[in-house]
Amino acid sequence: MKMPLFLVSVSAIAICTAPAVAQDHTQMDHSQHQAEPAPKPIDHSKMDHAQMDHDMVGMEDEGIIADRKMKPPSDGSGTSRLPGNEGAMHGLHLNVADDWMVMAHGYASGVYTNQSGPRGDDKTYVQSMAMLTAERQFDGGRLQIKSMLSLEPLMSNRGYPNLFATGETAGGEPLVDRQHPHDLFMELAARVDFDIADNAQLFLYGGPVGEPALGPSAFMHRGSAKLNPEAPITHHWFDSSHITYGVATAGLASRQFQLEGSIFTGREPDEDRWNIEKPRFDSWSVRATFNPSPEWAIQVSHGFLKQPEFTIHPDENEHRTTASAHYANSNGLTATAAFSSKNRDPGPTLTAYLVETNWDIDDHHSVFGRFENVKNDELFPDHADPLHEVPFRVSKIQAGYAYRLPLAGPLNLALGGTVSAFAKPGALNAAYGKNPIGFTLFAKFSLGH
């Protein structure tokens, strides 16, 4: 239930060399030049080469350390962290009165998808997200006011076709092989950081709509998924709580470590996607994140969610545990590997795995992909079906390409497509066909990268 994107722009540097001018040595008076005595040879035996080597290595190490310290962790969705090399989200930045900095970022994607097989479907639709953040530094800290909205409620409540995806409802019926649209209000929250020591802050985050400290950064905020037009089929294992109505988080952060805990509403958003729902604060979560270098962000988290799928499983609570590693280098490669286990009470334990990557090869060409494996017992919602609540483990592999080009200022366009294939038990052939496939075409306009 989310979505975001980034831009890579590189400046070209021209190097000009001037032609050398030949000199006429025949016109020079060489008699005026006196021979200088030869320099005395240096006695290398008197020099401490070991100390010199140590000093030079130390200087190099200090340079590396200083460079690494210049890249703090990047912000993901909610209070989550990403590698420092992912950088700040670029967009339109404005300085306003009283030292406030305002940043606008967003995108709109026109997408056509076609999913094959008996349960397949095709659809043309628009994904969208807009973010507006205001930030002000004050003596001893920082204040951020954060908002994120989407016009996807204009899409039908049935969302768009996405084979083997499940979660939420439309018309009172569970959504199966569909991805639901996002709500109008994806985030309305604030965060305040207080400096408590050198390179250490205490922070508070919360609001009527936000994201608790649970799971990795939501898929639309990850660099590894920035161009992929489809939500993961494991979305409700990793980041279904990225839109939560009522959340409060407290945490302690340094350059390398972040520890945080949240209380929030466990119930997922209902079908009315235009309103702000009643906060309940009936669930909790804790998360630890480690950023050993600008290339890495590693998190583990655990949470208790009270009746997260109230319409589908009204009497079931959930314990969810996640772990993820995010990687980003300075050459345009980003990747995420993640694991999640959700244990319904009462009910089975269902696990999911995800690996995704994005490589911006140069200023224009990008390739990306995603592999998912999930154990799902919601593929047959009809209680009369003999396969109702039978768990099946399925896999999806997806590959994509995009051509990126700048338009004007911070506005950018990416044109591309994806193709997907699936692996599943033979018992699902009657419902899905033997070899279902899916493909998408998209045009993504973004403000920023």
Beta strands, then each sheet from edge to edge (+ up, - down):
strand 1: 74-75
strand 2: 81-82
strand 3: 92-96
strand 4: 100-115
strand 5: 122-138
strand 6: 141-149
strand 7: 160-170
strand 8: 173-179
strand 9: 185-197
strand 10: 200-209
strand 11: 247-254
strand 12: 257-264
strand 13: 283-290
strand 14: 296-305
strand 15: 317-328
strand 16: 333-345
strand 17: 349-360
strand 18: 365-376
strand 19: 392-408
strand 20: 411-423
strand 21: 437-447
sheet 1: 1+ 2-
sheet 2: 3+ 4- 5+ 6- 9+ 10- 11+ 12- 13+ 14- 15+ 16- 17+ 18- 19+ 20- 21+
sheet 3: 7+ 8-
end
